[in-house]
Amino acid sequence: MSTATKFLHIDEPLTMKKGGYLPSFTLAYETWGELNADASNAILVCHALTGDSHAAGRAEDGHVGPGWWESAVGPGRAIDTNQWFVVCANVLGGCQGSTGPASLHPEDGQPYGSRFPVVTIRDM
């Protein structure tokens, strides 16, 4: 089972709950399985604080090993991708493709660094 990381870029500002905002942002995500016609078989898997969007599948560029939930996501497993369409997004502030402190601020082209706003669960 393999999947490629995809990227969703939003060109709308996101105001953060603790103050500050992102003028635009990117979320990295991976999917497994097939979405059914009425979209009733989708499952969102939220990653651990030390994870990323790579919950299952073999390691590809940018991933040091198999998915962090390899034993749970896949055909015949607890989250059976023959039945479910699984989505796992990297959080804002993450370092695996989503906008974070190392990303370039679109207004000045410099890394956000310590200017990156505090991200809460609600922001995610």
N, C-alpha and C positions, 0 to 999 in steps of 0.2 A: 504494500500500500504506500503510495507516494502522493504528495501534493506539492504544489508550488505556492510560495508566498505571493499574495496579491496585495495591491495597494489601493486604498480609497482616498482620494484627495478632495477635501472640502474647501472651497474658496469663499466661505462665509466665516465671519468671526464667531468665536466661541468664548463667551464670558464665563469665567470660572467662579465657583461658589465662594472661594476664599479671597477673591479679588484678582485683578489682572485678566488678561484675555489673550487668546491666540487669534491673530488676524486671519489665518488659514491653518489647516493642519492635515496631516496624513495619518491614516491608520493602516497598519500591516495586519493581514489576516490570512487564514488558511481555511479551506473547506474540505469536507469528505462526504461521500454519498451523493444522492440525487434529491433535489427538492421536488416534492410531488406537485400535482396540478393546483391544489388548493392551498399549498404552502403550510400544511398542518403538521408536517413532520420535522420541523426545524428545532434544533437544540443549540443553545448558546453555551459554550464551555468557557468559563472565565479562568484565566491562568493564575497560577500561584505567584506570589510576589517576586520570586526569582525566575519565573518562566518567561515564555514568549508565546507567539502564536503557533508554535510547532508542537502540538499535542500528540501527534501520532505520525508514523511513517519513517522511512529511512532518512538518514542525515543527508542533507544537500548543502550547497554553498551557504555559508553563514551559520550552520548548525553543527555543533561539535559531536552530536550523537543522535540516536533515535529520539522520537517524541517523549516528552516527560510524562505522558499518560498512555504510553504504548500498550500497556496491558489492559486498558479499559476501552479504547476507541478503535474500532475496526470491525471487519466482517466476523460475525459470530461472537463478538465480545459484549461486555455489559452495555455499551453504547454501540449497538450494531449498525454499521454504516450501510448494510443492505436494507435496513428499515428507516434509518434516520438520516437527515441532512444535518451535518454538524458544522458549526462555525466557531472558530476561536480567533479572537482579535488580540493583538498586542496592545497593552494599555498606553494611553498618552503618557509621555515621560519615559517610556521604555527605550531601550537601546537597540532594538531589533527591527527597525523600519518605521515605527511610529514616531511622530514628532516628539522630540524631547530636548533636554538641555544641550546636546551636541548638534542639534539641527540649526540651520542658518535662519535667523530672523528675517522674514521677507522684507522688512522695512529698511534694514541696514546691511544685510548680507553677512553679519557676524554671528557666531554661535550664541544661542540664548544664554548658555552658562547659568549663572546664578539669577539671571533675569527671568528664567522660566517660571511661570506661575505655579503655585501649589495646586496639585491635582487631588481632588477628593473622589470618593466612590461615586458620588452623585454626578460629577463631571464625566466619569467614565461611562 
